[in-house]
C-alpha cells in the first residue's frame, strides 16, 4: 500500500528528498504525517497547494493526513526564504483564519468520515500557549545545541545577508518551535512523518532530532521541490499579487486564466503536480499536445481540472464562457450573464469613461458615446467613419450611427461595452 505513496510522488515530480527508510516505514501499515500551513491569511493561495496535494495523495494511499495550522509559529515568522520578520497576529484573527482554511482544505481532504485515516486539523497554538518560556528552554532548548541550529541553511543565509536587521532571537528559535510540533504530534497523535517544501528540510530534521533525543523514537522527513516557473518568475504570483483559492480574493475567471496561460514547459510539469489524472492519461495528453501545441490541450485540461477542484464545475463553465467573450464569438446575452466581478476581471485594463444616468435616459447617441462624451475615439469625424465601416459594436452587437444607447443596454445595471474592430474595447460606467 504505502510504497505507492512515495512512487506516486516520484513520477509526479513531487519528491525532492526523503530520509532513508521513509518508504519502508510507510509500507508497514497506516501511518500519520503532517504538513504545516501558515495562517497569516484567511485563504490558502496556490503556493500552498503542493503541500495540500501531498496530504491528499497520502490519504489516498491509506494513510492519515494531519494539517497543522501554525497559530504559534505564525506569530513568530520562519526565516526560511524570508528577508524580513512577519507581522504578528492576535488570537481572534488566527482562529478566524483557521476556520476559513479548514473549509478550503475540506475540498481536498476527508475530515468528516469515520474512516480510520480521516484527516485531522490541529493548531500548534493550542499546545504552545500554556508553555512558559522557562519550561520551553528547560525541556526543549537544552536538547539542541546552538552549533546545530547555526548550521542550518535558513539561519546561515539570514546571518550572512546584507540585511542590516540581521535575525532576531524570535526567528532564531523558530526551528525549535517547529521541531517541538513534530515531537508533540509524535507523542500525542502517533505522527511519524513531517512533509513540506525543500526549504523546510532543516526545520523538519530538527523535529526528528527532538523525537530521537526526547521521545526516544524515530521520526521521518519528506520534502517536495519548490515550484518554479520556466521563465524564472515566481510561481503563483501575478502583477496583482497572489493567486488565492478564495473566490472573493481571486475570481474563478482569473484563477482559470492563470493556469490557461502557463507555458508548455510549465503545463507539462504542473499537470502532474496539481491534478489527480493518472500517469497514462497525462502521457497521452502530453503526446496530444506535442502533435498540435497551438491547441493548448495541456493548458486547457490543467485549467479545467484545477478550477473544478478548487471552485466548482459551474465556476469552470462560467470562466470558459467569460474567456470566449474576449477571444471568441459571443453575444450581448453572454455578456449580461457575467457578474460584476467577472466582467471587471475580463475587461481589466480596458479604458473606461463615466457617463450619467441622465445622459442615458435622454438617449445617448453613438457619436456622443464614441467621442464627444467619452473620448474613446479621437473625434466625431472618426466616430462617423468607423460607424459607416460597420466596425462599431455595443455589447458585442454591430450598430449604425442612428443607434441610441439606453438603459436596456446596461450590463449589471451599470456597464456598457463598446468595441471597435476585434480588439479595441472601451467600457462606459454609468454613475
ABEGO torsion letter per residue (X at the ends): XAAAAAAAAAAAGABABBBBGAAAAAAAEBBBBBBBBBAABABBBAAAAAAAAAAAAAAAAGBBBBBBBBAAAAAAEBABGBABBBBBBBAAAAAAAAAAAAAAAAAABBAABABAABBBBBBAAAAAAABBAAAAAAAAAAABBAAAAAABAAAAAAAABABAAEBBAAAAAAAAAAAAAAAAAAAAAGBABBBBBAAAAAAAAAAAAAAAAAAGBBBBBBBBBBBBBAAGBBBGBBAAEBBBABAAABBAAAAAAAAAABBAAAAAAAAAAABABBAAAAAAAAAAAAABAAAGAAAAAAAAAAAAAABBAAAAAAAAAAAAAAABBBBAAAAAABBAAAAAAAABGBBBBBBBAAAAAAGBBAAAAAAAAAGABABAAAAAAAAAAGABBBGGBBBBAABBBBAAABBGGABBBBBBEAABBBBBBBX
